[in-house]
């Protein structure tokens, strides 16, 4: 857990980060995800699309969906970290319940695991 002064600084950083990620999600949502394939291509005719154009548009839409999914997970993690600050448990590893290093929190203010537990988790994912 972090002291009150540090908690206030981390809360400010998390709120700023939340705003930035939310803005990015709005940009993603306002782009290719809202457009039909015909609108995205600029083709107003009723003719069928070239296969390469359709594939390219589909690929771009899929990338946008993937990016939006990742950004949503970050938002959930940020909200969770903000709740932990309010509950007085911010900076505690969810796995081993030890204190998360302040340097790690500076790098990833919404980190849920200490470095050792995160490394063990990543290693276990690779072996499965």
Secondary structure, DSSP 4 states (H G I P E B T S, - for coil): ---HHHHHHHHHHHHHHHHHHHHHHHHHHHTTTTS-HHHHHT--SSSPPPHHHHHHHHHHHHHHHHHHHHHHHHHHHHHHHHHHHHHT-TTB-TTT-PBPPHHHHHH-TT--S-HHHHHHHHHHHHH-
